[in-house]
Amino acid sequence: MTAPPITAPPTATWLPGLPHLNGTGRTDPRARAAYSEGAGIFRVVPAGVAVPSTTGAVRELVSWAAHRRVPLVPRGAGSGMSGGNVGPGVIVDLTALDGCPLEVHPWVRRACTGAGVTLRDLSAEAKRFGLRLPPDPSSARFATLGGMVSTNAAGPRSVRVGSVRRWVHALDLVTADGESLSLRRGIPPRRCAAVERFERQAEPALRAAREMILARFPRTRKNSSGYALDAWLASGDLLDLVIGAEGTLGIVTGIEWRLVSIPSRYAGIRAALRSPGVLGDVVPGLLALDPSAVEYLDATFLRFVGEPDPGLAGLLMVEFEGDDGDSIEERVAEARRLLARGADDLREAADRRGLEELWSIRHAASPTLARLGERRRSLQVIEDACVPVPALARYITEVRAAAERHGVEAVIFGHAGDGNLHVNLLPDVTRPRWEERIAAILAEVTAAVALLGGTLSGEHGDGRLRAHALSTIFGAEIIELFRLVKQAFDPVGILNPGVKLPAGEDRPLGALKVGPAAAPIPADIEARLREVERDAGYAVSRLDLVGEPA
């Protein structure tokens, strides 16, 4: 995974006090404003922005930050929902790192990539060899692979292929000590300060707490909340702690991926549900048929995409993949039989083109909500909970009830096959005390998720949004184990503080991008960031929004 040399690094203006590393560094107000937001609800104006062009520059930047106790916030496209890509320190934009190397090795079904490579680019290159990386978040055209590792991302296809973790074979990262570290599955890592601290300070406590960890971790089909102590106990590989750590344990610079062959056959079915209550009965039966995706669009969502039906509880979409000789037709027929118990208007597709037509309404989700007017904003506050599949209908009931109690509309959609639903609250931001209403909904739904045995994040990570609430799910003893892991990898606390574990005052909704308390930024930058949000234009460099410093 050695990156090619960079022959023409970009011109640079340097952060005060920074060594002259390869890349760009800026502290002017316009650049800082451009990086004050990502997707999601937050606006936090950073102290500066660094865009390192080499891994060596990242090491130098980390050493500089550790010496001066300057927080660093690793960031890819900025499309993460939970606030792990904004912060008050220095944003480290990794989208140009090492020239974004990408190599596919088809004979071993592997790919080696830089952190700034997008899933779209990897997919296009792998497709030339009949291969793919199976996880497929809907943000594929702009999501960076480093960002996907940081949140243990997933997507609709995770119902069959799982989250990112199982497809990562090796990671390169820069530790909080400014050292490069390679982690490979099944191979002990080389000795370095972070590894030695972990083995000395954290590993004995984690192994002693094995039974408690296994008992306390959510029994959900996927989880991107907390540090993956359960995955580490199962594998013994440190990379399982780094995956999903949201840049709090090290800055990922390179990834080696496992790839698989692209299926040759596809089929699917879409059903109009009479009641969300049937999900708990139908979805487990569908899972036994080995679908590649099982997606749900609630009636609340259908109203916003122009398909309201008073008698419709929602749509359930099921997809199957396979190769020649696979019994896809039999599985579709069995799915039709299962769905007929609680659904009407069953529509089938027998190829990829037909599936795209069935799925067109699903792909309209985030763009439709982002284009609401300025009075009613779509805010991702309780947007990624994952519950055991049998509890799915009850979770939907709890979300609807909490939203109705506080007079805030909620739109529900997502990955029913995993019990992982996305919820967008749509408050009227001109109403008095609207912030208190969404805070109350967040607290009530968090309690409901804990009661149902769920996790607060299935695929988006905790970020700043959920860090305060992890004790509700895991308990105080597990939180202390999380702190041991964090301290071992980052003893000075410079890597994304306030993400995964809270830092300072507990105000999960204290830095919103909307409302009178939002941090002021230049009006034209604010308008351009709103365009990025509305158009899902996260592939654009934020520095392209601001021009050269004055």
C-alpha positions as CSV (number, residue, x, y, z in Angstrom):
1,M,0.0,0.0,0.0
2,T,2.9,2.3,-0.6
3,A,1.7,5.5,-2.3
4,P,3.4,6.9,-5.4
5,P,5.5,10.0,-4.8
6,I,3.8,13.4,-5.4
7,T,5.7,15.3,-8.0
8,A,3.8,18.6,-7.9
9,P,2.3,19.3,-4.4
10,P,-0.3,22.2,-4.4
11,T,0.8,25.7,-3.6
12,A,0.6,26.4,0.1
13,T,-0.1,29.1,2.6
14,W,0.8,27.9,6.0
15,L,-1.0,27.8,9.3
16,P,0.9,29.9,11.8
17,G,3.3,27.7,13.8
18,L,3.0,24.8,11.4
19,P,6.1,23.4,9.8
20,H,6.2,23.7,6.0
21,L,4.5,20.4,5.2
22,N,3.4,19.3,1.8
23,G,-0.1,20.6,1.3
24,T,-2.3,23.6,2.1
25,G,-3.0,25.2,5.5
26,R,-5.3,28.1,6.1
27,T,-6.7,30.1,9.0
28,D,-8.5,32.8,7.2
29,P,-12.2,33.2,8.2
30,R,-13.6,32.2,4.8
31,A,-11.7,28.8,4.7
32,R,-12.6,28.1,8.3
33,A,-16.3,28.9,7.6
34,A,-16.3,26.5,4.6
35,Y,-15.3,23.6,6.9
36,S,-17.6,24.6,9.7
37,E,-20.3,22.2,8.4
38,G,-20.7,18.7,7.1
39,A,-23.9,16.8,6.5
40,G,-26.0,16.6,9.6
41,I,-27.0,19.3,12.1
42,F,-23.9,21.0,13.3
43,R,-21.9,24.1,12.6
44,V,-18.6,24.4,14.5
45,V,-16.1,26.9,13.1
46,P,-12.6,25.4,13.3
47,A,-9.4,27.1,14.2
48,G,-7.8,26.2,10.9
49,V,-7.8,23.9,7.9
50,A,-5.0,21.6,6.7
51,V,-5.0,19.7,3.5
52,P,-1.9,17.5,3.6
53,S,-0.8,16.0,0.3
54,T,1.5,13.2,1.7
55,T,1.4,10.8,4.6
56,G,4.7,12.3,5.8
57,A,2.9,15.6,6.1
58,V,0.2,14.0,8.2
59,R,2.9,12.7,10.6
60,E,4.5,16.1,10.8
61,L,1.1,17.7,11.4
62,V,0.2,15.3,14.2
63,S,3.5,15.8,15.9
64,W,3.0,19.6,15.7
65,A,-0.5,19.2,17.2
66,A,0.6,16.9,20.0
67,H,3.3,19.3,21.1
68,R,0.9,22.2,21.2
69,R,-2.2,20.3,22.3
70,V,-4.2,21.3,19.2
71,P,-7.2,19.1,18.4
72,L,-7.2,17.5,14.9
73,V,-10.5,16.6,13.1
74,P,-9.8,14.1,10.3
75,R,-12.3,14.5,7.5
76,G,-13.1,13.1,4.0
77,A,-16.0,14.4,1.9
78,G,-17.8,15.9,4.9
79,S,-20.9,13.8,4.2
80,G,-21.0,12.1,7.7
81,M,-24.3,12.8,9.5
82,S,-23.3,12.6,13.2
83,G,-20.8,15.5,13.5
84,G,-17.6,13.6,13.6
85,N,-16.3,15.7,10.7
86,V,-16.5,19.2,12.4
87,G,-14.8,20.5,15.5
88,P,-13.1,23.5,17.1
89,G,-9.5,22.5,16.3
90,V,-7.8,22.0,12.9
91,I,-9.7,20.2,10.2
92,V,-7.5,17.7,8.4
93,D,-8.9,17.3,4.9
94,L,-7.7,13.9,3.6
95,T,-9.3,14.1,0.1
96,A,-6.0,14.8,-1.7
97,L,-3.7,12.6,0.4
98,D,-0.9,10.8,-1.5
99,G,-2.6,11.6,-4.8
100,C,-5.5,9.2,-3.9
101,P,-3.7,6.0,-5.0
102,L,-6.0,3.1,-6.2
103,E,-4.8,-0.3,-7.3
104,V,-6.9,-3.4,-7.9
105,H,-5.2,-6.8,-7.8
106,P,-7.7,-9.1,-9.4
107,W,-5.7,-12.3,-9.1
108,V,-6.1,-12.1,-5.3
109,R,-9.4,-10.1,-5.3
110,R,-7.9,-7.2,-3.3
111,A,-7.7,-3.4,-3.7
112,C,-5.2,-1.0,-2.1
113,T,-6.5,2.5,-1.8
114,G,-5.7,5.9,-0.2
115,A,-8.1,7.3,2.4
116,G,-9.3,10.0,0.0
117,V,-10.4,7.6,-2.8
118,T,-14.2,7.6,-3.2
119,L,-16.3,4.4,-3.3
120,R,-17.5,5.4,-6.8
121,D,-13.9,5.4,-8.1
122,L,-13.0,2.1,-6.5
123,S,-16.2,0.5,-7.8
124,A,-15.5,1.7,-11.3
125,E,-11.9,0.3,-11.3
126,A,-12.9,-3.0,-9.7
127,K,-15.8,-3.4,-12.2
128,R,-13.2,-3.6,-15.0
129,F,-12.2,-6.9,-13.5
130,G,-15.7,-8.1,-12.7
131,L,-15.2,-7.3,-9.0
132,R,-16.8,-5.1,-6.4
133,L,-16.6,-4.0,-2.8
134,P,-19.9,-5.2,-1.4
135,P,-21.0,-2.5,1.1
136,D,-22.8,0.2,-0.8
137,P,-23.9,3.3,1.1
138,S,-26.1,5.6,-0.9
139,S,-23.4,8.2,-0.7
140,A,-21.1,6.1,-2.9
141,R,-20.4,8.8,-5.5
142,F,-18.7,11.1,-2.9
143,A,-18.1,9.0,0.2
144,T,-14.3,8.5,0.8
145,L,-13.0,5.1,1.7
146,G,-11.3,6.5,4.8
147,G,-14.6,8.0,5.9
148,M,-16.3,4.6,5.4
149,V,-13.7,2.9,7.6
150,S,-14.1,5.6,10.2
151,T,-17.8,4.9,10.7
152,N,-17.9,1.2,9.8
153,A,-20.3,2.2,7.0
154,A,-22.8,-0.2,5.5
155,G,-25.8,0.6,3.2
156,P,-28.8,-1.3,1.8
157,R,-26.7,-4.4,0.8
158,S,-25.4,-4.9,4.3
159,V,-28.3,-7.2,5.1
160,R,-26.4,-9.8,3.1
161,V,-22.7,-8.7,3.1
162,G,-22.4,-6.9,6.4
163,S,-20.7,-3.6,7.2
164,V,-17.3,-2.4,6.1
165,R,-15.4,-4.2,8.9
166,R,-15.5,-7.6,7.4
167,W,-14.1,-6.3,4.0
168,V,-11.0,-4.5,5.5
169,H,-7.9,-6.7,5.3
170,A,-5.3,-4.1,6.4
171,L,-5.0,-0.4,7.4
172,D,-2.2,2.1,7.4
173,L,-2.6,4.9,9.9
174,V,-0.7,7.7,11.6
175,T,-0.9,7.4,15.4
176,A,-1.3,10.3,17.9
177,D,2.5,10.0,18.4
178,G,3.1,10.9,14.8
179,E,4.2,7.4,13.9
180,S,3.1,5.3,10.9
181,L,1.5,2.0,11.8
182,S,0.3,-0.8,9.6
183,L,-2.3,-3.2,10.9
184,R,-3.1,-6.5,9.1
185,R,-5.5,-9.2,9.9
186,G,-3.9,-12.2,11.7
187,I,-0.4,-10.6,11.9
188,P,0.9,-9.0,15.1
189,P,1.6,-5.2,14.6
190,R,5.1,-3.9,14.9
191,R,6.1,-2.3,18.1
192,C,5.3,1.4,18.5
193,A,4.2,3.6,21.3
194,A,0.5,3.2,20.7
195,V,0.6,-0.6,20.5
196,E,2.8,-0.8,23.6
197,R,0.5,1.5,25.6
198,F,-2.6,-0.5,24.5
199,E,-1.0,-3.8,25.5
200,R,0.1,-2.4,28.9
201,Q,-2.8,-0.1,29.8
202,A,-5.9,-1.4,28.1
203,E,-5.7,-5.0,27.0
204,P,-5.5,-6.6,30.4
205,A,-8.7,-4.7,31.5
206,L,-10.5,-5.6,28.3
207,R,-9.7,-9.3,28.6
208,A,-10.7,-9.4,32.3
209,A,-14.1,-7.7,31.3
210,R,-14.8,-10.1,28.4
211,E,-18.0,-11.5,29.8
212,M,-19.4,-8.1,30.7
213,I,-18.5,-6.7,27.3
214,L,-20.3,-9.6,25.5
215,A,-23.3,-9.2,27.7
216,R,-23.6,-5.4,27.4
217,F,-23.0,-5.0,23.7
218,P,-26.2,-4.6,21.6
219,R,-27.4,-7.8,19.9
220,T,-28.2,-6.0,16.7
221,R,-27.3,-7.0,13.1
222,K,-24.9,-4.1,12.8
223,N,-23.4,-1.5,15.1
224,S,-21.2,1.6,14.6
225,S,-21.5,2.9,18.2
226,G,-18.8,2.9,20.7
227,Y,-15.4,1.2,20.2
228,A,-15.8,-2.3,18.8
229,L,-14.5,-4.2,21.8
230,D,-16.6,-7.2,20.9
231,A,-15.1,-7.4,17.4
232,W,-11.6,-7.1,18.9
233,L,-12.2,-9.8,21.4
234,A,-13.3,-12.1,18.6
235,S,-10.4,-11.4,16.3
236,G,-7.5,-10.1,18.4
237,D,-6.8,-7.6,15.6
238,L,-6.3,-4.0,16.5
239,L,-7.6,-2.8,13.2
240,D,-11.1,-3.8,14.5
241,L,-10.8,-1.1,17.1
242,V,-9.7,1.5,14.6
243,I,-12.6,0.6,12.2
244,G,-15.6,2.6,13.3
245,A,-13.5,4.8,15.7
246,E,-14.2,8.0,13.7
247,G,-10.6,9.2,13.7
248,T,-10.3,9.2,17.5
249,L,-7.6,6.4,17.6
250,G,-5.5,7.3,14.6
251,I,-5.7,8.9,11.1
252,V,-6.3,6.3,8.5
253,T,-4.1,6.9,5.4
254,G,-4.5,3.7,3.4
255,I,-6.7,0.6,3.2
256,E,-6.4,-2.9,1.7
257,W,-9.9,-4.2,0.8
258,R,-11.2,-7.7,0.0
259,L,-13.3,-7.8,-3.2
260,V,-15.8,-10.3,-4.6
261,S,-17.2,-11.1,-8.0
262,I,-20.1,-9.0,-9.3
263,P,-23.3,-11.1,-9.4
264,S,-24.7,-11.9,-12.8
265,R,-28.4,-12.1,-11.9
266,Y,-30.8,-9.8,-10.0
267,A,-34.4,-9.8,-9.0
268,G,-36.7,-8.0,-6.6
269,I,-40.1,-7.2,-5.3
270,R,-41.8,-4.1,-3.9
271,A,-44.9,-4.4,-1.7
272,A,-47.3,-1.8,-0.2
273,L,-47.8,-2.6,3.5
274,R,-51.1,-2.4,5.2
275,S,-49.5,-1.8,8.7
276,P,-46.0,-1.4,10.0
277,G,-46.9,-4.0,12.5
278,V,-46.3,-6.7,9.9
279,L,-42.6,-5.9,9.7
280,G,-41.8,-8.0,12.8
281,D,-43.4,-11.0,11.2
282,V,-42.5,-10.6,7.5
283,V,-38.9,-9.4,7.7
284,P,-37.5,-12.4,9.6
285,G,-39.0,-14.7,7.0
286,L,-37.5,-12.6,4.2
287,L,-34.1,-12.8,5.8
288,A,-34.2,-16.6,5.6
289,L,-34.3,-16.2,1.8
290,D,-30.9,-14.6,1.8
291,P,-31.9,-11.2,0.2
292,S,-29.3,-8.7,-0.7
293,A,-31.4,-5.8,0.6
294,V,-34.7,-5.2,2.5
295,E,-35.6,-1.5,2.5
296,Y,-38.6,0.2,4.2
297,L,-40.2,3.6,3.3
298,D,-42.7,4.7,5.9
299,A,-45.9,6.5,5.0
300,T,-44.4,9.6,6.4
301,F,-41.7,9.5,3.7
302,L,-44.1,8.7,0.9
303,R,-46.0,11.9,1.5
304,F,-42.8,13.9,0.8
305,V,-42.0,12.2,-2.5
306,G,-45.6,12.7,-3.8
307,E,-47.0,9.3,-3.3
308,P,-49.4,9.7,-0.3
309,D,-52.0,7.0,0.3
310,P,-54.2,7.2,3.4
311,G,-54.4,3.4,3.5
312,L,-50.7,2.7,3.0
313,A,-48.4,2.1,6.0
314,G,-45.3,2.1,3.8
315,L,-43.4,0.3,1.1
316,L,-41.1,-2.7,1.6
317,M,-38.5,-3.4,-1.1
318,V,-36.7,-6.7,-1.3
319,E,-33.7,-7.4,-3.6
320,F,-32.0,-10.7,-4.5
321,E,-28.6,-11.3,-6.2
322,G,-27.0,-14.4,-7.5
323,D,-25.2,-16.1,-10.3
324,D,-26.2,-18.5,-13.0
325,G,-27.8,-21.6,-11.4
326,D,-29.0,-19.8,-8.3
327,S,-32.6,-20.2,-7.4
328,I,-33.5,-16.5,-7.5
329,E,-37.0,-17.2,-9.1
330,E,-37.8,-19.5,-6.2
331,R,-36.8,-17.0,-3.6
332,V,-38.8,-14.2,-5.3
333,A,-41.9,-16.5,-5.3
334,E,-41.4,-17.3,-1.6
335,A,-41.0,-13.6,-0.9
336,R,-44.2,-12.9,-2.7
337,R,-46.0,-15.5,-0.6
338,L,-44.7,-14.0,2.7
339,L,-45.5,-10.4,1.7
340,A,-49.0,-11.3,0.6
341,R,-49.9,-11.9,4.2
342,G,-49.8,-8.2,5.0
343,A,-49.2,-6.3,1.8
344,D,-50.9,-5.3,-1.5
345,D,-49.8,-4.1,-4.9
346,L,-46.8,-6.4,-5.2
347,R,-44.5,-5.4,-8.1
348,E,-41.6,-7.6,-9.4
349,A,-38.4,-6.9,-11.3
350,A,-36.3,-9.6,-13.0
351,D,-33.2,-7.6,-14.0
352,R,-31.0,-4.7,-12.9
353,R,-32.9,-2.1,-15.0
354,G,-36.2,-3.2,-13.5
355,L,-34.7,-3.0,-10.0
356,E,-33.6,0.6,-10.6
357,E,-37.2,1.5,-11.5
358,L,-38.5,-0.1,-8.3
359,W,-35.8,1.6,-6.3
360,S,-36.1,5.1,-7.8
361,I,-38.4,6.2,-5.0
362,R,-35.8,5.1,-2.3
363,H,-33.0,7.1,-4.0
364,A,-35.1,10.2,-3.7
365,A,-35.0,10.2,0.1
366,S,-32.2,12.5,1.2
367,P,-32.2,15.0,-1.7
368,T,-36.0,15.5,-1.3
369,L,-35.8,16.2,2.4
370,A,-32.7,18.5,1.9
371,R,-34.7,20.7,-0.5
372,L,-37.3,21.8,2.0
373,G,-37.7,25.5,2.5
374,E,-35.9,27.5,5.1
375,R,-38.8,27.5,7.5
376,R,-38.9,23.7,8.0
377,R,-35.5,22.1,8.0
378,S,-34.6,18.4,7.9
379,L,-32.5,17.7,10.9
380,Q,-30.8,14.3,11.4
381,V,-31.1,14.0,15.2
382,I,-32.3,10.5,15.8
383,E,-31.3,9.3,12.4
384,D,-29.4,6.0,12.7
385,A,-30.7,3.7,15.5
386,C,-30.6,0.0,14.9
387,V,-32.8,-2.4,16.9
388,P,-33.3,-6.2,16.8
389,V,-35.5,-7.0,13.8
390,P,-38.4,-8.3,15.9
391,A,-38.5,-4.9,17.7
392,L,-38.7,-2.9,14.4
393,A,-42.4,-2.2,14.4
394,R,-42.3,-1.1,18.1
395,Y,-39.4,1.2,17.4
396,I,-41.4,2.9,14.6
397,T,-44.3,3.3,17.0
398,E,-42.0,4.9,19.7
399,V,-40.5,7.4,17.2
400,R,-43.9,8.4,15.8
401,A,-45.3,8.8,19.3
402,A,-42.4,11.0,20.5
403,A,-42.6,13.2,17.4
404,E,-46.3,13.6,17.8
405,R,-46.0,14.5,21.6
406,H,-43.7,17.3,20.8
407,G,-45.4,18.5,17.6
408,V,-42.5,17.8,15.2
409,E,-43.0,15.9,12.0
410,A,-40.7,12.9,11.4
411,V,-39.8,11.0,8.2
412,I,-38.8,7.4,8.6
413,F,-37.0,5.2,6.1
414,G,-34.1,2.8,5.9
415,H,-32.7,-0.7,6.2
416,A,-35.5,-2.9,7.6
417,G,-33.5,-6.1,7.0
418,D,-31.0,-4.9,9.6
419,G,-33.5,-3.1,11.9
420,N,-31.6,0.1,11.0
421,L,-33.9,3.0,10.3
422,H,-33.1,6.6,9.5
423,V,-35.3,9.3,11.0
424,N,-35.3,13.0,9.8
425,L,-37.1,15.4,12.1
426,L,-38.7,18.3,10.3
427,P,-39.1,21.1,12.9
428,D,-40.6,24.5,12.0
429,V,-37.5,26.6,13.0
430,T,-39.6,29.7,13.3
431,R,-41.6,28.3,16.2
432,P,-40.5,29.2,19.7
433,R,-38.6,26.6,21.6
434,W,-38.2,24.2,18.7
435,E,-34.7,23.3,19.9
436,E,-36.2,22.0,23.2
437,R,-38.7,19.9,21.3
438,I,-36.1,18.1,19.3
439,A,-33.9,17.6,22.4
440,A,-36.8,16.0,24.1
441,I,-37.4,13.7,21.2
442,L,-33.7,12.7,21.2
443,A,-33.9,11.9,24.9
444,E,-37.1,9.9,24.6
445,V,-36.0,7.9,21.6
446,T,-32.6,7.2,23.1
447,A,-34.4,5.7,26.1
448,A,-36.6,3.6,23.8
449,V,-33.6,2.3,21.8
450,A,-32.0,1.1,25.1
451,L,-35.2,-0.6,26.2
452,L,-35.5,-2.4,22.9
453,G,-31.9,-3.7,23.1
454,G,-30.7,-1.5,20.3
455,T,-27.8,0.7,19.4
456,L,-27.8,4.4,18.7
457,S,-25.9,4.0,15.4
458,G,-26.1,1.2,12.9
459,E,-23.8,2.7,10.2
460,H,-23.1,6.5,10.7
461,G,-21.1,6.5,13.9
462,D,-21.6,8.5,17.1
463,G,-19.9,11.7,16.3
464,R,-20.7,14.7,18.5
465,L,-24.3,13.9,18.4
466,R,-24.4,10.6,20.3
467,A,-21.2,10.6,22.3
468,H,-23.1,11.9,25.4
469,A,-25.6,9.0,25.2
470,L,-23.4,6.0,24.9
471,S,-23.7,5.2,28.7
472,T,-27.4,4.8,28.2
473,I,-26.7,1.9,25.9
474,F,-23.5,0.4,27.2
475,G,-23.4,1.4,30.9
476,A,-20.8,3.2,32.9
477,E,-18.4,0.3,33.2
478,I,-18.1,-0.2,29.4
479,I,-17.7,3.6,29.0
480,E,-14.6,3.4,31.2
481,L,-13.2,0.7,29.0
482,F,-13.8,2.9,26.0
483,R,-11.8,5.6,27.8
484,L,-8.9,3.2,28.4
485,V,-8.8,2.4,24.7
486,K,-8.9,6.1,23.8
487,Q,-6.1,7.0,26.3
488,A,-3.9,4.2,25.1
489,F,-4.1,5.3,21.5
490,D,-4.3,9.1,22.1
491,P,-2.9,10.0,25.6
492,V,-2.8,13.7,24.9
493,G,-6.4,13.7,23.5
494,I,-5.8,15.5,20.2
495,L,-7.6,13.2,17.9
496,N,-11.2,14.3,17.4
497,P,-12.0,15.0,21.0
498,G,-15.7,15.1,21.8
499,V,-16.4,12.3,19.3
500,K,-17.2,8.8,20.6
501,L,-16.6,10.1,24.2
502,P,-18.0,13.5,25.3
503,A,-15.6,16.4,26.0
504,G,-16.5,19.3,28.2
505,E,-20.1,20.4,28.7
506,D,-22.7,17.9,27.7
507,R,-24.6,19.8,25.0
508,P,-25.3,17.4,22.1
509,L,-27.5,20.0,20.3
510,G,-25.4,23.0,21.3
511,A,-23.9,23.9,18.0
512,L,-26.7,23.7,15.4
513,K,-26.3,25.0,11.9
514,V,-29.8,26.6,12.0
515,G,-31.5,28.9,14.4
516,P,-30.5,32.2,16.2
517,A,-27.6,30.5,18.1
518,A,-25.8,29.3,14.9
519,A,-22.2,30.5,14.7
520,P,-22.0,33.4,12.2
521,I,-20.2,32.8,9.0
522,P,-20.0,34.9,5.7
523,A,-23.4,34.9,4.0
524,D,-22.1,33.7,0.6
525,I,-20.3,30.8,2.3
526,E,-23.4,29.9,4.2
527,A,-25.4,29.9,0.9
528,R,-22.9,27.7,-0.8
529,L,-22.9,25.2,2.0
530,R,-26.7,25.1,1.8
531,E,-26.4,24.3,-1.9
532,V,-24.0,21.4,-1.1
533,E,-26.5,20.1,1.3
534,R,-29.5,20.4,-1.1
535,D,-27.7,18.9,-4.0
536,A,-25.7,16.3,-2.1
537,G,-22.6,18.0,-3.6
538,Y,-20.2,16.7,-1.1
539,A,-17.6,15.8,-3.8
540,V,-16.6,19.4,-4.1
541,S,-13.5,20.7,-2.3
542,R,-14.6,23.2,0.4
543,L,-11.7,25.4,-0.6
544,D,-13.2,25.7,-4.0
545,L,-16.1,27.5,-2.4
546,V,-14.0,30.3,-1.0
547,G,-11.1,31.1,-3.4
548,E,-7.7,32.3,-2.4
549,P,-7.1,34.0,1.0
550,A,-7.1,37.7,1.0
